[in-house]
Amino acid sequence: MTDLVVRRLLIDLEAPFARQWNGGDAFRTAWFNALSMSFPVGEQFFIDAVKLGLKTLPDDQREAMAAQIQGFIGQEATHRRIHALFNGQLEAQGHHNAWAERAVRRLKRMEGLDPRHWVAATAATEHITAIFAEWMLAHPECLDGSEPRLRTLWTWHAAEEAEHRSIAFDLYVALGGNEVWRHRFMRIVTLHFLSDVFRQTIRNLWHDGELFRPRTWRSGWRLLFARGGLIRSIYTPWKRYFAPGFHPIQQDASVAERWLRENGDSYTVVGRSASA
């Protein structure tokens, strides 16, 4: 295992940003806004899941994984905080976060379940966000025209998602989780994630008066379904999760690693997990 670095992003999210902050593109803005709306609730669940899982490990395994888990928690807590600030600006614009409300109700049904189920759901979501992140970093045009602080926010978050992509998966394996439930939770999480992001994107577009404009959906097609688009591109790495012998470390993270090396002036290091 390598160190996980906890970073504080050097941007100001107290200042308002434009309603169509993503290059004036209504669909791209609504899509990224929808993703951000899910993050604070989701990342709190991931933190709770790995804490719960770590507590159930035998002492020797707990000691071996504790530093990496702490680094994961530090990164996710930072993501939760900064996207709460971002979402506060969306709320000031009049947006309603229905996704978070659904997620809270759904996660309540997880209470009392085997900790391995919590960690399996986390590992599945982390794989989805990591392959989303890999695509985004390889396609910087999806943020063309964004003001620099918001481009930095999204690329930094993507890079850290790739960096900690293996932690929940390794914890699930250490807990003795089986392949059947790992695969089952990936299917469940994928269904909820995709349906929720589309529902929230549509709500965001409706609020901004952009839902029925042809240019909105031309942009959506280019972003998601055209050659090189997000949904078309991530199907193959998503499917690898079900392959025998799969491990998230097999996913290429070189673009994320390069971004973190080349953009050190965008953040300060506030913590580092010990190598294991």
SVG drawing of the C-alpha trace seen along z (x, -y; Angstrom):
<svg xmlns="http://www.w3.org/2000/svg" viewBox="-39 -36 44 52">
<polyline fill="none" stroke="black" stroke-width="0.4" points="0.0,0.0 1.1,-3.6 0.4,-6.7 -2.9,-8.4 -2.5,-12.2 -5.2,-14.4 -5.2,-17.7 -6.9,-21.1 -7.9,-22.7 -6.9,-26.3 -10.1,-27.7 -12.8,-30.0 -16.4,-28.6 -17.9,-31.3 -18.2,-33.5 -21.2,-32.8 -20.7,-31.3 -22.7,-31.6 -25.9,-29.6 -24.4,-27.9 -20.9,-27.8 -19.7,-24.9 -18.9,-26.9 -22.4,-28.2 -23.6,-24.7 -26.9,-23.8 -26.6,-20.1 -23.0,-19.8 -23.7,-22.2 -26.9,-20.3 -25.1,-17.0 -22.1,-18.0 -24.4,-19.8 -26.4,-16.6 -23.3,-14.7 -22.2,-17.2 -25.7,-17.0 -25.1,-13.3 -21.6,-13.7 -22.1,-14.9 -24.6,-12.1 -22.7,-9.5 -19.3,-10.3 -20.6,-10.3 -22.0,-6.8 -18.6,-5.7 -16.9,-7.0 -19.4,-5.2 -19.0,-2.0 -15.2,-1.8 -15.2,-2.7 -17.8,0.0 -15.9,2.6 -12.5,1.7 -14.0,2.3 -15.0,5.9 -11.5,6.9 -9.2,9.0 -6.7,6.9 -3.7,7.7 -5.7,6.9 -7.1,3.8 -3.6,2.5 -2.5,3.3 -5.3,1.4 -5.9,-1.4 -3.6,-4.0 -5.0,-3.5 -8.6,-3.7 -7.7,-6.9 -6.3,-8.4 -9.5,-7.4 -11.7,-9.0 -9.6,-12.1 -10.0,-12.5 -13.7,-11.7 -14.4,-14.1 -12.6,-16.8 -14.7,-16.0 -17.9,-16.1 -17.0,-19.5 -16.1,-21.2 -19.1,-19.9 -21.4,-21.0 -20.1,-24.5 -20.6,-24.0 -24.2,-22.7 -24.8,-25.7 -24.4,-27.9 -26.8,-25.7 -29.3,-26.0 -28.9,-29.8 -29.8,-29.5 -33.0,-27.8 -32.1,-24.2 -33.7,-21.4 -31.6,-18.4 -34.1,-15.5 -31.2,-13.0 -29.9,-13.5 -33.3,-13.1 -33.8,-9.7 -30.4,-8.6 -31.0,-9.3 -34.2,-7.2 -32.5,-4.4 -29.5,-4.3 -31.7,-4.0 -32.6,-0.5 -28.9,0.5 -29.0,0.0 -28.5,3.2 -27.2,5.1 -23.9,7.1 -21.0,4.6 -19.8,6.4 -22.9,5.2 -22.0,1.6 -18.5,2.1 -19.6,3.9 -21.9,1.0 -19.0,-1.4 -16.6,0.6 -19.0,0.7 -19.7,-3.1 -16.0,-3.8 -15.3,-1.8 -18.0,-3.7 -16.7,-7.1 -13.1,-6.0 -13.9,-5.1 -16.0,-8.3 -13.0,-10.2 -10.6,-8.5 -12.8,-9.4 -13.2,-13.0 -9.5,-13.6 -8.9,-12.1 -11.6,-14.4 -10.9,-17.8 -13.2,-19.3 -16.1,-18.3 -15.2,-21.3 -14.3,-23.7 -15.1,-27.3 -15.5,-26.7 -13.9,-29.3 -10.6,-28.1 -11.6,-27.4 -14.4,-25.1 -12.3,-23.3 -9.8,-22.8 -12.5,-21.5 -13.7,-18.8 -10.3,-17.7 -8.8,-17.5 -11.8,-15.4 -11.4,-13.1 -7.7,-12.6 -8.3,-11.6 -11.1,-9.2 -8.6,-7.4 -6.0,-7.5 -8.1,-5.8 -10.0,-3.5 -8.8,-0.3 -9.4,-0.9 -13.0,0.2 -12.4,3.1 -9.4,4.3 -11.4,3.9 -14.3,6.0 -11.8,8.8 -10.2,8.6 -13.7,9.0 -14.2,12.2 -16.8,10.8 -17.7,13.1 -18.0,12.5 -21.7,13.1 -22.6,10.2 -19.8,8.0 -21.4,8.5 -24.9,8.1 -24.1,4.8 -22.5,3.5 -25.7,4.1 -27.8,2.5 -25.6,-0.5 -25.3,-1.0 -29.1,-1.0 -29.6,-3.5 -26.7,-5.7 -27.6,-6.1 -31.3,-6.5 -30.6,-9.1 -28.1,-11.2 -30.5,-11.4 -33.5,-12.3 -31.6,-15.0 -30.1,-16.3 -33.6,-16.6 -34.8,-18.4 -31.9,-20.8 -32.6,-21.5 -36.3,-22.1 -35.5,-24.6 -33.2,-26.5 -35.7,-26.5 -33.4,-24.4 -35.2,-21.1 -36.9,-21.4 -34.3,-23.1 -32.8,-21.0 -29.3,-22.3 -29.5,-21.0 -30.0,-17.4 -27.5,-17.7 -25.0,-18.6 -26.2,-15.7 -25.8,-13.2 -22.2,-14.5 -21.3,-14.2 -22.8,-10.8 -23.5,-8.7 -21.5,-9.9 -18.2,-8.2 -15.9,-8.8 -18.8,-9.9 -19.0,-9.0 -21.6,-6.2 -20.2,-4.5 -16.6,-4.7 -17.1,-3.4 -19.1,-0.3 -16.0,1.9 -14.2,0.8 -17.5,1.2 -17.9,4.7 -14.4,5.7 -15.6,5.5 -17.3,8.9 -14.2,10.5 -12.4,13.3 -9.4,11.9 -10.5,8.3 -8.8,5.7 -9.3,1.9 -5.6,1.3 -5.7,2.8 -7.5,-0.4 -5.0,-2.9 -4.6,-6.0 -1.7,-7.6 -3.6,-10.7 -4.8,-11.3 -1.3,-10.8 0.1,-13.3 -2.5,-15.9 -1.6,-15.6 2.1,-16.0 1.6,-18.9 -0.9,-20.9 0.6,-21.0 0.0,-24.8 -3.8,-24.1 -3.7,-22.4 -1.8,-22.0 -1.1,-18.7 -2.7,-18.4 -2.2,-14.7 -0.6,-11.6 -1.3,-7.9 1.7,-5.8 3.0,-3.4 2.1,0.2"/>
</svg>
